[in-house]
Structure formats: C-alpha cells, structure tokens
Amino acid sequence: MDDAVGNRNGNADSELWVKARAHLVRYGGEFAPFIAARAQGSFMWDAEGRRILDFCSGQMSAIIGHSHPEIVEVVRRTVGELDHLYSTILSRPVVELAALLAKLAPGQLERVLLVSTGGGSNEAAIRMAKLASGRHEIVGLSRSWHGVTGGAASATYSSSRRGYGPVQAGSFVLPAPDPYRSPFIRADGIYDWRAELDFGFDLIDRQSTGALAACIAEPILSSGGVLEPPEGYMQALADKCRARGMLLILDEAQTGLGRTGHLFACERDGVTPEFLTLSKTLGAGLPLAAVLTTPEIEETCYERGFLFYTTHASDPLPAAVGLKVIEVVIRDKLTERARTLGEHLRAGLLALKQRHECIGDVRGRGLLVGLDLVKDRAARTPAPELAQRVARRCLELGMMTSVVRGGYGIFRIAPPITIARDEIDLAVDIFDRAIRDSVGKAQ
Ligand SMILES: Cc1ncc(COP(=O)(O)O)c(C=O)c1O
C-alpha cells in the first residue's frame, strides 16, 4: 500500500507524524500511537496491516461495525444522486427518517430536527426548551457529557470546565447517580438514591431564581464512567421535573438504537421525556444527529420564531444512512443481540474479577459496559494509572479501548452490536492478559 491512508513506513512514518505535530490541533490530549489504514466490522487495521479489535466502535458510534456493506452501498448511491441541499429544501430521505423516528420513539415524540453532532442536538433541545418554557435555567448531572458547544458544554460536568470563562447563566448540577461510589450508599450497602435526588433538588430549588427550564440527562452516563441509574431513578427524576414545570431532555447519543438491549434506553425506565436526542449511533459513524420532541412544544417554538438553521439540516446523504442503520438494527434484531451478548461479555469480565483483585466493579446494560479498576476493593479507590497501563497493553495485544477522563480507572466498553461471540471472548482474553501484565508494574 502506498496511498493517502496506507502504509508508507508503517506506524512509525516519521513524515506523517511530523506533519501531524505541525498541523493538527490537539483537541483531546495525545493521539493514539498508530496510524489507521482500514476498518471493517469489529476490527481496524493499522498501517502495518496489524488487526486491532475496536472495542469502542470508533468514537462509540459504529454500532453496526465499520464499513457495513449496506451503508457503503447507500453512501455510494446517495452521494451520486442527491448529496446536499439548501436547508429549506426537503427530500425523501429526510422526511422518511423523521417519520420513522417519530414512529419508533416512545410517547408523542413526533417532531424531528436533524443536525450533525451530539453537541448540536443537545444545543437545539436546550434552545427549544428555553423558548417553549420561557425560562432559562438548565440542570445537568455531575458526571454528564453533552458536547462542547455553549449550551451543551454548560450542562457537561464530566470534562474540565476550566479556562473558558463563564458558562451559561442558570446552569445547575445534580449529583450523578453512582451506585458504586455515591456518598449516599448507606453502611448496610444500600444506595439511597432517593435521598440523594431529594438533596440535589433541594440545592437546585435554593439556587433557582424561579426560571427552571429543563433537566438534561443520559439514561446511562457513559463518559462519566458507565453509571447506570437504578430502576426507578429516571421516573423519580421525571416526576421532580414535572413538579417544577421543567422539561426533561434525555440524551441517547450512546444508548440509542439498541446498544443497551432496548431500542432506546429510556424504554427500560418507562419514561418519556419532552426531548430525546440521538447522535453517534444514529449515523453509525457518519455525522448525523436528531432532536425529537412533541407537536405541542414544536408548535410553541415555531410560533415564537424558533431558529436553528444549520448547513446540514436537510442533507439527504446522512438521512439515507440513518434510515439504513435503523433498518439493519431492526431487521437483524440487534437490540436482542446486544442484550444477550452483553450478558456474555459481563459474565466474562465477572470471571476476570474473580482472578484480578484490581477489578472493583463490572456494570452496564447490553453492550455498554463499565470495568472499574481500583487500588483497593474495599475502599473502591480508583486506579487511573493502572487503567492507562492496561489500555496501553490492550493496544499492544490488538484491542483499542477507552478509559474515561476525570481521575477514574474506568474502561467504557462499547463494541459494535454486530460483534461476534468469539470476538467478545477474544476481548476478555486480551483484558485478562493486559491486566496480568500491568498489575504491579511501574508506569
Ligand atoms: C451522551 C453524549 N452526548 C453528546 C455527546 C457529544 O456528541 P458530539 O461529540 O457528536 O458533539 C457525546 C459525545 O461523546 C455523548 O457521549
């Protein structure tokens, strides 16, 4: 190979790294130490032809695997027929995708706005919530990630907020539900999440100037460390919101479209929000995102002159991809598959927990799984350095993983939900070897 993506001098291609260092903004710390050349299904291949199991689905997005043949076909065909349009022009894929999402989503979430990124979808939902409610205060969970644009970043607490000046006025935080480390875990081991939620809302009520517009939450907090709210939590959160006239925005960027064993994770909780946002998995790796809301809210926003006019709002190409992704997920029963294979994966990781003292917790739902490494099981002290060593060793052994930010040692595991059973076994085996090789080693 000797082309734009392939192998000139393998991963060590000094010319490429020099160019990268000279011309790329480092938007999230260090880059991975290899050059990707190709990706297919659950695997990537580096510039030396080495196979790497992608246990993060790209950036938690390639839910039906890389370069799924039907997606490749749709992209090829659509880009040659109808690629991009002036934003007020409609086309069949956009309207059909909106109608399909409206049909599949819970409750009355029948009006759809298409955008390109998760941040954009949350930005739009927050703006609509403000316009419809006539209020401006937004509540987020303390380990959330909703994006890096103004409104979404103001409600994001799991990344550093330092260095960028004021966030949006009226940004309030609730304690994230963490069944493993919450200070509201009682001496008998029971997690008193109701007391935590009451405490959180008591603080919110004291801070509010009477303008609570919305609460935004992920049904499972992925970037925060795969924190799964206990059953009943989301309903109680929705009740607290309704009691205050607040709208609920559920961000299903990572949980949407089958990953957790439900098409939408909020279905498990029986909660229908006023806004549901989808991104990452909707385009399965291509930039597509959506905001779903009720006709009532959409009508109110329209009457009040809602403006969220973006360049790609009516693009047929990503919309056609979204239609195909949903078709594949439903036709191939991938939601059920995520549920069964998720159980298989957790069973494998729980077996590792028997062998490795440093595994404090294995959690998650479907194929969104958290593996929490600790220095001390009883104290549940996070082991961030060990997790980084394990992640590096996993990569050497042929698997890409993701460790969450923020001083924890938590692996966020989200493979494509098309993954094969033996590929999961391979991953568990790699984790086993990587942990064994990393424990007790200096950095
Ligand atoms: C739950 C959630 N919402 C929103 C976003 C932001 O999406 P994007 O990076 O596409 O703006 C992310 C990204 O990680 C996410 O995990």
The ligand as a Gaussian input file, in Angstrom:
#p B3LYP/6-31G(d) Opt

LIG

0 1
 C      -24.041000      11.331000      25.735000
 C      -23.330000      12.236000      24.775000
 N      -23.966000      13.318000      24.301000
 C      -23.391000      14.159000      23.441000
 C      -22.107000      13.954000      23.010000
 C      -21.474000      14.919000      22.063000
 O      -21.511000      14.432000      20.786000
 P      -20.605000      15.100000      19.636000
 O      -19.205000      14.808000      20.014000
 O      -21.070000      14.397000      18.397000
 O      -20.921000      16.548000      19.626000
 C      -21.399000      12.835000      23.445000
 C      -20.022000      12.600000      22.981000
 O      -19.264000      11.827000      23.499000
 C      -22.021000      11.956000      24.356000
 O      -21.384000      10.886000      24.835000

